[in-house]
Amino acid sequence: MLEKTQKPLFKVERCGVERESMEFDVVVVGAGPAGLSAAIRVMQLAESAGRETTVCVVEKGSEVGAHILSVPYLSPVRSMN
């Protein structure tokens, strides 16, 4: 985890646009089954170690699991049999 005394790995240049900044100990990309499982496991491990840890899950979809296919994928091209 990044300690407050460590320097960032890279510098973000300002382009005249104000951006909100938030700090987290762990960032998980993707709110699918693997991403949510990873976030939950990190929190469990932190709790068992007695550490307060902040976790952020980032998802590009409009909702959690938006890109999960729950039905068999069928090709739009039909077989000529």
N, C-alpha and C positions, 0 to 999 in steps of 0.2 A: 504494500500500500504506500502511496505517496505521502511522505512526511511533509509537514508544513515548511520545514527548512530546506527541502530539496527544490532545485530549480526545474521548471518545466522542460520537457525534451525538445520543444519547438516553440517558436514565437509566432503569434498570430498578429498580422499587421492590420491596423484599422483602415477601413476604406470609407470613412465618413458615415458608417452605418452603426447605430447602436444595437448591441445584441445583449440579451440576457445571459448571464453566466451563472451556472450552478455547479457545485462540486459534489462528486460522489466517490465512494471508495471503489465501487465496481459498476461498470456499465455493460449490460448484456444487450447485444444486437439481435432482435428478432423475438417476437412474443408467441412463437409456435411452441409445440411440446418440448423441444430441446431447450429453447431459451428460457421458458418458464421454469422448467426443471432445474436448470443451472442457477437461476436466481433464487429459487427456494432452497437449493442445496447450499449455496453460499451463505444465506441467512441462517440456516441450521448450523453450519460449521462455525459461524461467527458467534452464535448464541452459546454453543457448547464450549467455546473457548473463552466465553465471558467478554467478548469484544463487541462494542457498538459499531455496526457497519451499515453504511448506506448503499443501497442498490437501486439502479435505474434500469428499467427495461425499455428499449427503444423499438418501436414497431412502425414500419412504413405504411401498413394498411390502416384502414379506418377503424378497425377494432382488433382486439386480441384474436389471433388465429385466423385472420382474414384470408390468408393464402393457403389454408389447409384444404386439400381435396378429400371429401368424405364419401365420394361415390367413385366407382371404377371409371377410369378415363376411357372414352370411346373415341376412336379416330373418326373425323367427319367423312372420310372416304370409305364408302361401303364396298364390301367384297363382292366380286362379280360371280360368285358361286351359285 
